[in-house]
Amino acid sequence: MKCPREIKDLLKVLYNLSPSETEVMYYLCDNEARASDIGEELGKDRSTVQRYLSKLRSAGLVERESVVKEGKKGRFYVYTVRDKEELKQKIENRLDAWKDEKLRVLEEI
């Protein structure tokens, strides 16, 4: 199941993401990739993408997996949205909390 483009607006509001952060999140919704691959695909610097990924991981929206290539030294990280149903549930929970917060603000008027 492909993520709808409209999810970018929802993520921007609910998680206070920048347009670039939402682009990275949208890309990962349907792909798994290294930070350098994401940067190349979206025309962003790898270090900038890594900052975006850090924020997305802190929000619990993406996961990072350590990968070691056979016969090579070192490791790299692959980022992904592993479980879309879990992502959907997280967003729904955040939407409910956001709605409650905004309704409390309205009650103070």
Rosetta constraint file for C-alpha pairs under 8 A:
AtomPair CA 2 CA 29 HARMONIC 7.65 0.50
AtomPair CA 2 CA 30 HARMONIC 6.21 0.50
AtomPair CA 3 CA 7 HARMONIC 7.14 0.50
AtomPair CA 3 CA 26 HARMONIC 7.30 0.50
AtomPair CA 3 CA 29 HARMONIC 6.21 0.50
AtomPair CA 3 CA 30 HARMONIC 6.77 0.50
AtomPair CA 5 CA 26 HARMONIC 7.55 0.50
AtomPair CA 6 CA 10 HARMONIC 6.83 0.50
AtomPair CA 7 CA 11 HARMONIC 6.08 0.50
AtomPair CA 7 CA 26 HARMONIC 7.66 0.50
AtomPair CA 8 CA 12 HARMONIC 6.07 0.50
AtomPair CA 8 CA 22 HARMONIC 5.45 0.50
AtomPair CA 8 CA 23 HARMONIC 7.27 0.50
AtomPair CA 8 CA 25 HARMONIC 7.97 0.50
AtomPair CA 8 CA 26 HARMONIC 6.63 0.50
AtomPair CA 9 CA 13 HARMONIC 6.37 0.50
AtomPair CA 10 CA 14 HARMONIC 6.06 0.50
AtomPair CA 11 CA 15 HARMONIC 5.53 0.50
AtomPair CA 11 CA 16 HARMONIC 7.26 0.50
AtomPair CA 11 CA 17 HARMONIC 6.60 0.50
AtomPair CA 11 CA 22 HARMONIC 6.73 0.50
AtomPair CA 11 CA 91 HARMONIC 7.92 0.50
AtomPair CA 12 CA 16 HARMONIC 5.10 0.50
AtomPair CA 12 CA 17 HARMONIC 4.46 0.50
AtomPair CA 12 CA 18 HARMONIC 6.41 0.50
AtomPair CA 12 CA 19 HARMONIC 7.20 0.50
AtomPair CA 12 CA 22 HARMONIC 6.47 0.50
AtomPair CA 13 CA 17 HARMONIC 7.12 0.50
AtomPair CA 14 CA 91 HARMONIC 7.96 0.50
AtomPair CA 14 CA 94 HARMONIC 6.68 0.50
AtomPair CA 14 CA 95 HARMONIC 6.54 0.50
AtomPair CA 14 CA 98 HARMONIC 6.75 0.50
AtomPair CA 15 CA 59 HARMONIC 7.49 0.50
AtomPair CA 17 CA 21 HARMONIC 5.64 0.50
AtomPair CA 17 CA 22 HARMONIC 6.09 0.50
AtomPair CA 18 CA 22 HARMONIC 6.22 0.50
AtomPair CA 19 CA 23 HARMONIC 6.25 0.50
AtomPair CA 20 CA 24 HARMONIC 6.40 0.50
AtomPair CA 20 CA 52 HARMONIC 7.93 0.50
AtomPair CA 21 CA 25 HARMONIC 6.20 0.50
AtomPair CA 21 CA 52 HARMONIC 5.50 0.50
AtomPair CA 21 CA 53 HARMONIC 7.87 0.50
AtomPair CA 21 CA 56 HARMONIC 7.76 0.50
AtomPair CA 22 CA 26 HARMONIC 5.92 0.50
AtomPair CA 23 CA 27 HARMONIC 6.09 0.50
AtomPair CA 23 CA 42 HARMONIC 7.92 0.50
AtomPair CA 24 CA 28 HARMONIC 6.23 0.50
AtomPair CA 24 CA 38 HARMONIC 7.21 0.50
AtomPair CA 24 CA 42 HARMONIC 7.80 0.50
AtomPair CA 24 CA 49 HARMONIC 7.65 0.50
AtomPair CA 24 CA 52 HARMONIC 7.42 0.50
AtomPair CA 24 CA 53 HARMONIC 7.74 0.50
AtomPair CA 25 CA 29 HARMONIC 6.14 0.50
AtomPair CA 25 CA 56 HARMONIC 7.35 0.50
AtomPair CA 25 CA 61 HARMONIC 7.85 0.50
AtomPair CA 25 CA 62 HARMONIC 7.65 0.50
AtomPair CA 26 CA 30 HARMONIC 7.26 0.50
AtomPair CA 27 CA 31 HARMONIC 6.13 0.50
AtomPair CA 27 CA 38 HARMONIC 7.85 0.50
AtomPair CA 28 CA 32 HARMONIC 5.75 0.50
AtomPair CA 28 CA 33 HARMONIC 7.40 0.50
AtomPair CA 28 CA 62 HARMONIC 7.69 0.50
AtomPair CA 28 CA 79 HARMONIC 7.19 0.50
AtomPair CA 28 CA 80 HARMONIC 5.36 0.50
AtomPair CA 28 CA 81 HARMONIC 6.07 0.50
AtomPair CA 29 CA 80 HARMONIC 7.01 0.50
AtomPair CA 29 CA 81 HARMONIC 5.49 0.50
AtomPair CA 29 CA 84 HARMONIC 7.71 0.50
AtomPair CA 30 CA 81 HARMONIC 7.63 0.50
AtomPair CA 31 CA 80 HARMONIC 6.53 0.50
AtomPair CA 31 CA 81 HARMONIC 7.83 0.50
AtomPair CA 32 CA 78 HARMONIC 6.42 0.50
AtomPair CA 32 CA 79 HARMONIC 5.51 0.50
AtomPair CA 32 CA 80 HARMONIC 4.51 0.50
AtomPair CA 32 CA 81 HARMONIC 7.42 0.50
AtomPair CA 33 CA 37 HARMONIC 5.96 0.50
AtomPair CA 33 CA 38 HARMONIC 6.30 0.50
AtomPair CA 33 CA 78 HARMONIC 5.13 0.50
AtomPair CA 33 CA 79 HARMONIC 5.44 0.50
AtomPair CA 33 CA 80 HARMONIC 6.82 0.50
AtomPair CA 34 CA 38 HARMONIC 6.30 0.50
AtomPair CA 34 CA 76 HARMONIC 7.47 0.50
AtomPair CA 34 CA 77 HARMONIC 5.92 0.50
AtomPair CA 34 CA 78 HARMONIC 4.63 0.50
AtomPair CA 34 CA 79 HARMONIC 6.07 0.50
AtomPair CA 35 CA 39 HARMONIC 6.11 0.50
AtomPair CA 35 CA 46 HARMONIC 5.78 0.50
AtomPair CA 35 CA 49 HARMONIC 6.02 0.50
AtomPair CA 35 CA 50 HARMONIC 6.03 0.50
AtomPair CA 35 CA 53 HARMONIC 7.88 0.50
AtomPair CA 35 CA 77 HARMONIC 7.75 0.50
AtomPair CA 35 CA 78 HARMONIC 7.46 0.50
AtomPair CA 35 CA 79 HARMONIC 7.50 0.50
AtomPair CA 36 CA 40 HARMONIC 6.15 0.50
AtomPair CA 36 CA 45 HARMONIC 7.74 0.50
AtomPair CA 36 CA 46 HARMONIC 4.97 0.50
AtomPair CA 36 CA 49 HARMONIC 7.79 0.50
AtomPair CA 37 CA 41 HARMONIC 6.10 0.50
AtomPair CA 38 CA 42 HARMONIC 6.04 0.50
AtomPair CA 38 CA 44 HARMONIC 7.77 0.50
AtomPair CA 38 CA 46 HARMONIC 7.74 0.50
AtomPair CA 38 CA 49 HARMONIC 7.21 0.50
AtomPair CA 39 CA 43 HARMONIC 5.48 0.50
AtomPair CA 39 CA 44 HARMONIC 4.38 0.50
AtomPair CA 39 CA 45 HARMONIC 5.49 0.50
AtomPair CA 39 CA 46 HARMONIC 5.22 0.50
AtomPair CA 39 CA 49 HARMONIC 6.02 0.50
AtomPair CA 40 CA 44 HARMONIC 6.40 0.50
AtomPair CA 40 CA 45 HARMONIC 7.65 0.50
AtomPair CA 40 CA 46 HARMONIC 7.90 0.50
AtomPair CA 44 CA 48 HARMONIC 6.74 0.50
AtomPair CA 44 CA 49 HARMONIC 6.60 0.50
AtomPair CA 45 CA 49 HARMONIC 6.31 0.50
AtomPair CA 46 CA 50 HARMONIC 6.14 0.50
AtomPair CA 47 CA 51 HARMONIC 6.47 0.50
AtomPair CA 48 CA 52 HARMONIC 6.50 0.50
AtomPair CA 49 CA 53 HARMONIC 6.10 0.50
AtomPair CA 50 CA 54 HARMONIC 6.11 0.50
AtomPair CA 51 CA 55 HARMONIC 6.48 0.50
AtomPair CA 52 CA 56 HARMONIC 6.27 0.50
AtomPair CA 53 CA 57 HARMONIC 5.99 0.50
AtomPair CA 53 CA 62 HARMONIC 7.68 0.50
AtomPair CA 53 CA 79 HARMONIC 8.00 0.50
AtomPair CA 54 CA 58 HARMONIC 6.13 0.50
AtomPair CA 55 CA 59 HARMONIC 6.26 0.50
AtomPair CA 56 CA 60 HARMONIC 6.36 0.50
AtomPair CA 56 CA 61 HARMONIC 5.40 0.50
AtomPair CA 56 CA 62 HARMONIC 5.88 0.50
AtomPair CA 57 CA 61 HARMONIC 5.75 0.50
AtomPair CA 57 CA 62 HARMONIC 5.12 0.50
AtomPair CA 57 CA 63 HARMONIC 6.20 0.50
AtomPair CA 57 CA 64 HARMONIC 7.74 0.50
AtomPair CA 61 CA 81 HARMONIC 7.00 0.50
AtomPair CA 61 CA 87 HARMONIC 6.55 0.50
AtomPair CA 61 CA 90 HARMONIC 7.98 0.50
AtomPair CA 62 CA 79 HARMONIC 6.62 0.50
AtomPair CA 62 CA 80 HARMONIC 5.56 0.50
AtomPair CA 62 CA 81 HARMONIC 4.98 0.50
AtomPair CA 62 CA 82 HARMONIC 7.57 0.50
AtomPair CA 63 CA 79 HARMONIC 5.59 0.50
AtomPair CA 63 CA 80 HARMONIC 5.42 0.50
AtomPair CA 63 CA 81 HARMONIC 6.14 0.50
AtomPair CA 63 CA 82 HARMONIC 6.94 0.50
AtomPair CA 64 CA 77 HARMONIC 6.17 0.50
AtomPair CA 64 CA 78 HARMONIC 5.60 0.50
AtomPair CA 64 CA 79 HARMONIC 4.55 0.50
AtomPair CA 64 CA 80 HARMONIC 6.60 0.50
AtomPair CA 65 CA 77 HARMONIC 5.43 0.50
AtomPair CA 65 CA 78 HARMONIC 5.21 0.50
AtomPair CA 65 CA 79 HARMONIC 6.44 0.50
AtomPair CA 66 CA 75 HARMONIC 6.61 0.50
AtomPair CA 66 CA 76 HARMONIC 5.82 0.50
AtomPair CA 66 CA 77 HARMONIC 4.61 0.50
AtomPair CA 66 CA 78 HARMONIC 6.51 0.50
AtomPair CA 67 CA 75 HARMONIC 5.46 0.50
AtomPair CA 67 CA 76 HARMONIC 5.37 0.50
AtomPair CA 67 CA 77 HARMONIC 5.90 0.50
AtomPair CA 67 CA 78 HARMONIC 7.05 0.50
AtomPair CA 68 CA 72 HARMONIC 7.55 0.50
AtomPair CA 68 CA 73 HARMONIC 7.73 0.50
AtomPair CA 68 CA 74 HARMONIC 6.51 0.50
AtomPair CA 68 CA 75 HARMONIC 4.54 0.50
AtomPair CA 68 CA 76 HARMONIC 6.68 0.50
AtomPair CA 69 CA 73 HARMONIC 7.55 0.50
AtomPair CA 69 CA 74 HARMONIC 7.83 0.50
AtomPair CA 69 CA 75 HARMONIC 6.92 0.50
AtomPair CA 81 CA 87 HARMONIC 7.44 0.50
AtomPair CA 83 CA 87 HARMONIC 6.33 0.50
AtomPair CA 84 CA 88 HARMONIC 5.99 0.50
AtomPair CA 85 CA 89 HARMONIC 6.25 0.50
AtomPair CA 86 CA 90 HARMONIC 6.23 0.50
AtomPair CA 87 CA 91 HARMONIC 6.20 0.50
AtomPair CA 88 CA 92 HARMONIC 6.13 0.50
AtomPair CA 89 CA 93 HARMONIC 6.12 0.50
AtomPair CA 90 CA 94 HARMONIC 6.14 0.50
AtomPair CA 91 CA 95 HARMONIC 5.98 0.50
AtomPair CA 92 CA 96 HARMONIC 6.24 0.50
AtomPair CA 93 CA 97 HARMONIC 6.30 0.50
AtomPair CA 94 CA 98 HARMONIC 5.96 0.50
AtomPair CA 95 CA 99 HARMONIC 6.04 0.50
AtomPair CA 96 CA 100 HARMONIC 6.26 0.50
AtomPair CA 97 CA 101 HARMONIC 6.21 0.50
AtomPair CA 98 CA 102 HARMONIC 6.26 0.50
AtomPair CA 99 CA 103 HARMONIC 6.10 0.50
AtomPair CA 100 CA 104 HARMONIC 6.28 0.50
AtomPair CA 101 CA 105 HARMONIC 6.55 0.50
AtomPair CA 102 CA 106 HARMONIC 6.37 0.50
AtomPair CA 103 CA 107 HARMONIC 6.28 0.50
AtomPair CA 104 CA 108 HARMONIC 6.68 0.50
AtomPair CA 105 CA 109 HARMONIC 7.20 0.50
